[in-house]
Amino acid sequence: MESKTLLARAVYRVLRPLARTAIRHGLTARDFERIVRTAFVDTARAEFGIRGRPTNKSRVATLTGLSRTEVARIVDAGGGPGEAIGDRHLLNRIVTVWVGETPWLDDAGNPRPLGLETEGDDFPALVRAIGSDVPWQTLLRELERMDIVARRDGRATLRKRAFVPGGADEGDRLPYLGENVAALIDTIDHNLVHGADAPRFERKLVFPGLDGAGQDKLRRALERDGQAWMERLNHELTPHTRDDSDGAHMTGMGIYYFDMNTPDGGPKQ
């Protein structure tokens, strides 16, 4: 099997749990695609120059498969995630229109309850107003599930004036997703390229069919021994760190527990 196919399967497996987090927090596939395009352009420009020279837009287009026009648009936008993400999410658009446009407001300027079966300025009309082809019943159920809308006596009432999927405490931990997963992938990529000459330590233990008692034992061992080891390393290495570091480079290690189905349902590797 060629390496590109193997890589495609590996990327799919990486994306499954990432897609779960994205969907839970209202990041759409279109948002994700735009982020991917930007990441490809930024990486090609920063890391694939010839003889230390910056990569020009034509070569970036060649490396990434994007058009020169798309590359230029991303470069001119300044790179990185850029504009606010999530504005095009259907549920976000419903809430934004509901709280900000006259047909859906009461005399005091507040979002009013909307009928579900009536003609005119009702919830189905609001869904049509945002240009959605998704059935209004589906969107209403999702808004109810997120506790953004309540349904009572044939009317939908807006409970929250902003679309904020995911819990606040969960949002506080989201930066670790980008930091920790990126660190692991960077180590795997390093070992793919330089592993024969300068390998980085990277190990994984898998216990097929581990029963509940075994899972408890594994968790306790990690919490006890893993935490103690990390605290010892922190004590030993802190004198070697600089207080004036700008944080642009990280060196470290990570330990984590996992208990998951393989993303494609296939055998564990």
ABEGO torsion letter per residue (X at the ends): XBAAAAAAAAAAAAAAAAAAAAAAAGBBAAAAAAAAAAAAAAAAAAAABBGGBBBBAAAAAAAAGBBAAAAAAAAAAGEEAEBBBGAABAAAAAAAAAAABAAABBAAGBBBBBBAABBEBBAAAAAAAAGBABBAAAAAAAAAAAGABBBBGGBBBBABABBBBEBAAAAAAAAAAAAAAAAAAAAAAAAAAAAAABBBBBBBBBBBGBBAAAAAAAAAAAAAAAAAAAAAAAAAAAAABBAABAGABBBEBBBBBBBBBBAAGBBBX
